[in-house]
């Protein structure tokens, strides 16, 4: 789960009228993308970037930095987690689009950042290995 100002996380106390509760319950990455973005087609864009350690010392606290400037919505998906959606961010109030937080991984995984920009979906991914 990622934490930070403006992030929607799986924590119930951060829910709001726009909180995508159903998306956090989904176990399929494709279903999550359909729910949040109405598309699964994601291209590459150099302005969408996640920075993660290649190997995490602690799977409960994996640092992440997301850069997705001028995005309408950003989602972080941990593909090998039982519930892959880690967070959703509506970036209308933060056009610079740089966020720092922590993730919790069930196991070594591909972490993907999806960003919606002017109606198009972009993705950047990285692999993180965690101890045993």
Number of C-alpha atoms within 10 A of each C-alpha: 21 23 17 13 9 14 19 25 22 22 11 10 8 11 13 10 6 8 16 18 15 10 22 18 14 16 16 15 18 13 15 24 20 14 16 17 19 12 14 16 13 15 12 13 14 10 16 24 23 22 15 19 14 12 14 17 12 13 19 15 15 20 17 17 14 19 21 29 19 20 26 21 19 28 22 25 24 28 22 16 18 14 19 24 27 24 24 25 22 19 21 12 10 15 13 13 21 16 20 15 16 17 20 16 26 16 18 20 17 16 26 20 22 27 33 22 17 9 10 14 23 23 23 23 19 16 16 19 17 19 10 6
